[in-house]
Amino acid sequence: MYEAPKVEVIEVEVEKGFAVSGGTEDYNPQPW
């Protein structure tokens, strides 16, 4: 039952990671 929430969290982390690594203009909470 914990596998589903974990997958969702991982997806969110991946999106954040891509945004931070790629530095997209659409999503840039912390410009490095």
Buried (B, 14 or more C-beta within 10 A) or exposed (E): EEEEEEEEEEEEEEEEEEBBEEEEEEEEEEEE
